[in-house]
Amino acid sequence: MPRSATDATRFTATGPYAYSKTNASTIQLSQPPPSNETPAQKVIRLRAAAQRAKLGQETTWDRVVERGKVWADRAHRVTALSLVGLTGMYLSCHYLVIEIAVRVTLELIAVPYM
């Protein structure tokens, strides 16, 4: 049975979000672009203008959250790498203990070890 477009978008949110900012501002460029500007230079110039426009709307809480994200990311990276490293150390030590136990057991029952 074919579906209509309204069925496909029935549960898609189309209204304003709670976190959306109502006072959308346009980026004010201070000067016209140079005539021989490359696409890469244009991207850099427009990103810098967008960053300057965003700084005016950023609150103290926004800056705290951004710095918290950086530190949480670092803590997560250290934790994950520590767990991986410690697991590797545990498994390698565990393997050595088993290897030694097998050798001792085989020596006790006088079976030649490969």
C-alpha positions in Angstrom: 0.0 0.0 0.0 1.6 3.3 -1.0 2.1 5.9 1.6 1.6 9.6 1.3 4.1 12.3 2.2 2.0 13.3 5.2 2.3 9.8 6.6 6.1 9.9 6.2 6.5 13.2 8.0 3.7 12.8 10.6 6.2 12.4 13.6 8.8 14.9 12.3 8.9 18.0 14.5 8.2 21.1 12.5 7.6 23.6 15.2 10.2 25.7 17.0 12.5 23.9 19.4 12.9 24.8 23.0 16.6 25.3 22.6 16.4 27.4 19.4 17.2 31.1 19.7 14.5 33.4 18.6 16.7 36.4 17.9 18.5 35.1 14.9 21.0 37.6 13.7 22.7 38.0 10.3 26.4 38.1 9.9 27.6 41.6 9.3 30.7 41.6 7.0 33.0 44.5 7.6 34.3 44.8 4.1 33.5 43.4 0.7 35.4 40.3 -0.4 38.6 40.7 -2.4 38.2 40.0 -6.1 40.9 37.4 -6.2 39.7 35.4 -3.2 40.1 31.6 -3.4 37.3 29.3 -2.1 39.5 28.3 0.9 40.1 31.9 1.8 36.4 32.6 1.6 35.6 29.8 3.9 38.1 31.1 6.4 36.7 34.6 6.2 33.1 33.6 6.6 33.9 31.2 9.5 35.7 34.0 11.3 32.7 36.4 10.7 30.3 33.7 12.0 32.5 33.2 15.1 32.5 36.9 15.8 28.7 37.1 15.5 28.3 34.1 17.7 30.5 35.5 20.5 28.1 38.3 21.0 25.3 35.9 21.8 27.3 33.5 24.0 26.5 33.6 27.7 28.8 32.8 30.6 26.9 29.5 31.0 27.6 28.6 27.4 31.3 29.1 27.9 31.3 27.0 31.1 29.5 24.2 29.2 32.0 24.3 26.3 35.0 24.1 28.7 33.3 21.3 30.6 32.9 19.4 27.3 36.6 19.7 26.6 37.5 18.4 30.1 34.9 15.6 30.0 36.3 14.6 26.6 39.8 14.5 28.0 38.7 12.5 31.1 36.8 10.0 28.9 39.8 9.5 26.6 42.2 8.9 29.6 39.7 6.5 31.2 39.1 4.6 28.0 42.8 4.3 27.2 43.6 3.3 30.8 41.0 0.5 30.7 42.3 -0.8 27.4 45.9 -0.7 28.6 45.1 -2.3 32.0 43.1 -5.0 30.2 46.0 -5.7 27.9 48.4 -5.9 30.9 46.0 -8.2 32.8 45.6 -10.5 29.9 49.3 -10.7 29.1 50.1 -11.4 32.8 47.3 -13.9 33.0 48.6 -15.7 29.9 52.1 -15.8 31.4 50.8 -17.2 34.7 48.9 -20.0 32.8 52.0 -20.7 30.7 54.2 -21.1 33.8 51.5 -23.2 35.5 51.4 -25.5 32.5 55.2 -25.8 32.3 55.4 -26.6 36.0 52.6 -29.2 35.8 54.2 -30.9 32.8 57.6 -31.0 34.5 56.1 -32.5 37.6 54.5 -35.3 35.6 57.7 -35.7 33.5 56.0 -35.0 30.1 58.3 -33.2 27.6 57.1 -29.8 26.8 57.0 -28.7 23.2 
